[in-house]
Amino acid sequence: MNVLTTKEMAEKCNVGERWIRQLATEGRIYPCRKVHKNWLFAPNSTVIRPPERWNRQPQKLVLPHEHLAVRDLLKHAQHWLD
């Protein structure tokens, strides 16, 4: 079985070695295994994204007419009023 080192995995993902080690420590790269001081990765290892932040409030949707003055709104909505 062909395995990748931390350096090879970092080159594959276009990130630094330290970031790969951090993701492996957090369990966000699967499959991987720590052997002594080194991390070993399978060629098909994937990075698992973190869970969504459910406690964050969704941003308010800003509609275009909220930025318009009354005069501009009447001008743009003239065909609705006819």
Phi and psi restraints in degrees (value plus and minus 20) as a CYANA .aco file:
   2 ASN   PHI    -105.7   -65.7
   2 ASN   PSI     108.8   148.8
   3 VAL   PHI    -139.8   -99.8
   3 VAL   PSI     135.6   175.6
   4 LEU   PHI    -128.6   -88.6
   4 LEU   PSI     123.2   163.2
   5 THR   PHI    -106.2   -66.2
   5 THR   PSI     156.9   196.9
   6 THR   PHI     -81.7   -41.7
   6 THR   PSI     -61.4   -21.4
   7 LYS   PHI     -84.1   -44.1
   7 LYS   PSI     -63.8   -23.8
   8 GLU   PHI     -86.9   -46.9
   8 GLU   PSI     -58.1   -18.1
   9 MET   PHI     -87.1   -47.1
   9 MET   PSI     -57.8   -17.8
  10 ALA   PHI     -84.6   -44.6
  10 ALA   PSI     -60.1   -20.1
  11 GLU   PHI     -86.7   -46.7
  11 GLU   PSI     -57.1   -17.1
  12 LYS   PHI     -85.6   -45.6
  12 LYS   PSI     -58.5   -18.5
  13 CYS   PHI    -112.6   -72.6
  13 CYS   PSI     -23.6    16.4
  14 ASN   PHI      39.6    79.6
  14 ASN   PSI      21.4    61.4
  15 VAL   PHI    -154.4  -114.4
  15 VAL   PSI     157.0   197.0
  16 GLY   PHI     -99.8   -59.8
  16 GLY   PSI     139.9   179.9
  17 GLU   PHI     -83.6   -43.6
  17 GLU   PSI     -58.8   -18.8
  18 ARG   PHI     -82.2   -42.2
  18 ARG   PSI     -58.9   -18.9
  19 TRP   PHI     -86.3   -46.3
  19 TRP   PSI     -59.7   -19.7
  20 ILE   PHI     -83.7   -43.7
  20 ILE   PSI     -62.9   -22.9
  21 ARG   PHI     -82.7   -42.7
  21 ARG   PSI     -59.2   -19.2
  22 GLN   PHI     -84.2   -44.2
  22 GLN   PSI     -65.3   -25.3
  23 LEU   PHI     -83.5   -43.5
  23 LEU   PSI     -59.0   -19.0
  24 ALA   PHI     -86.9   -46.9
  24 ALA   PSI     -59.7   -19.7
  25 THR   PHI     -83.1   -43.1
  25 THR   PSI     -58.0   -18.0
  26 GLU   PHI     -97.1   -57.1
  26 GLU   PSI     -27.6    12.4
  27 GLY   PHI      60.5   100.5
  27 GLY   PSI       1.4    41.4
  28 ARG   PHI    -115.7   -75.7
  28 ARG   PSI     -17.9    22.1
  29 ILE   PHI    -137.4   -97.4
  29 ILE   PSI     106.7   146.7
  30 TYR   PHI    -153.7  -113.7
  30 TYR   PSI     115.4   155.4
  31 PRO   PHI    -106.5   -66.5
  31 PRO   PSI     124.9   164.9
  32 CYS   PHI    -171.3  -131.3
  32 CYS   PSI     140.4   180.4
  33 ARG   PHI    -166.1  -126.1
  33 ARG   PSI     119.2   159.2
  34 LYS   PHI    -113.4   -73.4
  34 LYS   PSI     103.9   143.9
  35 VAL   PHI    -139.0   -99.0
  35 VAL   PSI      89.6   129.6
  36 HIS   PHI      38.4    78.4
  36 HIS   PSI    -131.1   -91.1
  37 LYS   PHI    -122.2   -82.2
  37 LYS   PSI     -23.2    16.8
  38 ASN   PHI    -128.6   -88.6
  38 ASN   PSI     128.9   168.9
  39 TRP   PHI    -119.2   -79.2
  39 TRP   PSI     118.0   158.0
  40 LEU   PHI    -138.9   -98.9
  40 LEU   PSI     117.3   157.3
  41 PHE   PHI    -143.7  -103.7
  41 PHE   PSI     124.3   164.3
  42 ALA   PHI     -96.0   -56.0
  42 ALA   PSI     135.4   175.4
  43 PRO   PHI     -81.4   -41.4
  43 PRO   PSI     -44.9    -4.9
  44 ASN   PHI    -120.4   -80.4
  44 ASN   PSI       1.3    41.3
  45 SER   PHI     -83.3   -43.3
  45 SER   PSI     121.1   161.1
  46 THR   PHI    -146.8  -106.8
  46 THR   PSI     133.5   173.5
  47 VAL   PHI    -111.4   -71.4
  47 VAL   PSI     106.9   146.9
  48 ILE   PHI    -113.2   -73.2
  48 ILE   PSI     106.6   146.6
  49 ARG   PHI     -95.2   -55.2
  49 ARG   PSI     133.1   173.1
  50 PRO   PHI     -90.5   -50.5
  50 PRO   PSI     139.9   179.9
  51 PRO   PHI     -86.3   -46.3
  51 PRO   PSI     136.7   176.7
  52 GLU   PHI     -85.4   -45.4
  52 GLU   PSI     133.9   173.9
  53 ARG   PHI    -108.5   -68.5
  53 ARG   PSI      77.1   117.1
  54 TRP   PHI     -93.8   -53.8
  54 TRP   PSI     -42.0    -2.0
  55 ASN   PHI    -104.2   -64.2
  55 ASN   PSI     -23.0    17.0
  56 ARG   PHI    -104.2   -64.2
  56 ARG   PSI     113.5   153.5
  57 GLN   PHI     -93.5   -53.5
  57 GLN   PSI     119.8   159.8
  58 PRO   PHI     -88.7   -48.7
  58 PRO   PSI     128.4   168.4
  59 GLN   PHI     -94.4   -54.4
  59 GLN   PSI     127.0   167.0
  60 LYS   PHI     -92.2   -52.2
  60 LYS   PSI     114.2   154.2
  61 LEU   PHI     -95.9   -55.9
  61 LEU   PSI     105.0   145.0
  62 VAL   PHI    -118.8   -78.8
  62 VAL   PSI      98.1   138.1
  63 LEU   PHI    -106.0   -66.0
  63 LEU   PSI     132.0   172.0
  64 PRO   PHI     -81.0   -41.0
  64 PRO   PSI     -52.9   -12.9
  65 HIS   PHI     -93.0   -53.0
  65 HIS   PSI     -32.5     7.5
  66 GLU   PHI     -93.0   -53.0
  66 GLU   PSI     -39.6     0.4
  67 HIS   PHI    -113.4   -73.4
  67 HIS   PSI     -29.9    10.1
  68 LEU   PHI    -107.7   -67.7
  68 LEU   PSI     125.5   165.5
  69 ALA   PHI     -96.4   -56.4
  69 ALA   PSI     147.3   187.3
  70 VAL   PHI     -79.8   -39.8
  70 VAL   PSI     -62.0   -22.0
  71 ARG   PHI     -81.5   -41.5
  71 ARG   PSI     -63.0   -23.0
  72 ASP   PHI     -88.1   -48.1
  72 ASP   PSI     -57.7   -17.7
  73 LEU   PHI     -84.1   -44.1
  73 LEU   PSI     -62.4   -22.4
  74 LEU   PHI     -84.2   -44.2
  74 LEU   PSI     -57.6   -17.6
  75 LYS   PHI     -84.8   -44.8
  75 LYS   PSI     -63.6   -23.6
  76 HIS   PHI     -95.4   -55.4
  76 HIS   PSI     -45.0    -5.0
  77 ALA   PHI    -124.2   -84.2
  77 ALA   PSI       0.1    40.1
  78 GLN   PHI     -79.2   -39.2
  78 GLN   PSI     -59.4   -19.4
  79 HIS   PHI     -89.6   -49.6
  79 HIS   PSI     -41.4    -1.4
  80 TRP   PHI     -96.7   -56.7
  80 TRP   PSI     -51.2   -11.2
  81 LEU   PHI    -102.3   -62.3
  81 LEU   PSI     -38.1     1.9
